[in-house]
């Protein structure tokens, strides 16, 4: 072993990192059965992991959001993914202090990977997490990334940052793994233990460790990928496949509508064949499917490929919000002279049924377009949790849709359980003028009474 002095003016180095120990003896991997786990990022992905690993040893959850940490400490999870009893009964602690991960044997990264205003990948949260890890992890730790990224990101972007800020070397002083998240928000039938998980490591030994580690919380089985890059590529392919298939349905929706056909009728008929894959048209939002394909487009650009199909699918799905606005205008008829002065009620602003998350919900650009064309837009969603701005200029968020009616048009963007339970033909008739357009994206409210009162349309 020898001591190496680092240049004091290296960017990002703190005083404590000017000296490091250089050794060729690899640190031993922890015991996967008892390894202490710290999780960075306490959203839909990170929080269930904290609770799962807390069953074997004390687990730590770290997040930069002090409000979220305070709520979790008090036994409150706004996402609804875990119960207060689960939070209070777990051997876990939640903190905004990164020093809390210094004793962790494993650090799992579950931060978001968004895109910027130009739909280019924004690695800022990922790099910030890597920097924090490098400044606080102990020697011998295993760092596992779960964030969805384009292939090569973990080893080519994150690893150098960790090495730079820790003065350690991967494969000697710490180890890298990757296990892409597959959480399905608001799905009570498929929780973390019920979804088969991909695992990978920088070496076969690390991959074996990551596999044994996740076996503590995953009951549905594990798939060991050939490399970290393969695991990264597999995850982003999963989401891009869904985006492309939904785009096909959205494009068919527009075409069939021109032909006087319902896309749902056509899909039901085509679905009678055993190998037809069932996808339905709709607004594609959220922090995964509507975002991850842009990482592949960017990767293709760097490798000299245009990724035409992926780009076209994204364009189709982004345009669907405008298609619905144009459909309202068409149903309103020529006497309205467009949407100017119309009162439009939008039911739903979350990106998914029964999910409070509004991130990247396409209800917002749809409402923006309604407002831009002169409509007075009102939105009601008792499920949505608004913790950040997503758009919706001029939109009035309301707690009682009846108080602002009657409306000239209604758009139901998704099928919250509460909508299906509390809305029926009579209720909807009381909200709108006779002959008003009603767009029902999930087809939950079609009935003779609805057809008699509204200019009803569903895909």
ABEGO torsion letter per residue (X at the ends): XBBBBBBAABBGBBAAAABBBBBABBBBBBBAAABBBBBBEABAAAAAAAAAAAAABBBBBBBABAAAAAAAAAGBBAAGABBAAAAAABBBBBBABAAAAAABABBBBABBBBBBAAGBBBAAAAAAAAAAAAAABBBGBBBBBABBBBBGAAAAAAAAAAAAAAGBBBGAABBBBBBBBABBBGBAABBAAABBBBBBBABAAAAAAAAAAAAAABAAEBBBBABAAAAAAAAAAAAAAAAAAAAAAAAAAAAAAAAGBBAAAAAAAAAABAABBBBBBEBBBEABAAAAAAAAAAAAAAAGBAGAAAAAAAAAAAAAAAAAAAAAAAAAEAAAGEABGBBBBBBEABABBGBABABGBAAAAAAAAAAAAGBBBBBBBAABBBABBAEGBGBBBBABAAAAOBBABBBBABBBAAAAAABBAAAAAAABBBGBBBBBAAGAABBAAAAAABBBBBX
